[in-house]
């Protein structure tokens, strides 16, 4: 709360009322001056500060919604054309979970369509979200929950959906225990042994398109094919844009890191 305006006008009130010779002028002058200072100076500043805080909150909330509908669109499209159940789930998010007005719904639909039609990979959207909200763990876990809900809304769990979920877990630094806890809300796990099969290496296998049961030769073959595909020098030779080159370097680094982690574990 601002006090500077009340203090200054209160002092001014003491001086004025004393000069007028009013009994207890100093006391009344301070009270009257303080009230005037509050309504004329301090209250407008407090109102402006609150408006700024509210606008900042709205901007932050808008950024979160942008990432939600972008990532959910990529998840919905991962197992083929988007179906009615996935569209209905998106409408549920807008109407019931986020309680958006007509303008907000219109913006969310545009974001959804843009991400759905974008050729940018899921990982790029996931990293953008983590860059914005990585320090806010509740948002990270909430996003993971929302992605599982989108994957589950049409029943079952497609291998490509699970691949994206594990890649998201890797980008978001979600532990195996947290991953399984969220997963259990949407899918029944048959046994405790099945729950324990998830390991921190799973996101690395997902990046290479491999499985823990694959032989080392098979993993190496998949690694080499991806390394050739995403090598920055090869992309540059094809005349890739600066943005595409930046993405290729990040992807190439991820591929190498995933392969090294798996090699260390197997050796």
Buried (B, 14 or more C-beta within 10 A) or exposed (E): EBEEBBBBBBBBBBBBBEEEEEEEBBEBBBBBBBBBBBEEBBBEEEEEEEEEEEEEEEEBEEBBBBBBBBBBBBBBBBBEEBEEEBEEBBEEBBEEEBEBEEEBBEBBBEBBEBBBEBEBBBBBBBBBBBEBBBEEEEBBBBBBBBBBBBBBBBEEBBEBBBBBBBBBBBBBEBEBEBBBBBBEEBBEEEEEEEBEEBEBBBBBBBBBEBEEEBEEEEBBBBBEEBBEEBBBEBBEEEEBEEEBBEBBBBBBEBBBEBBEBBEEEEE
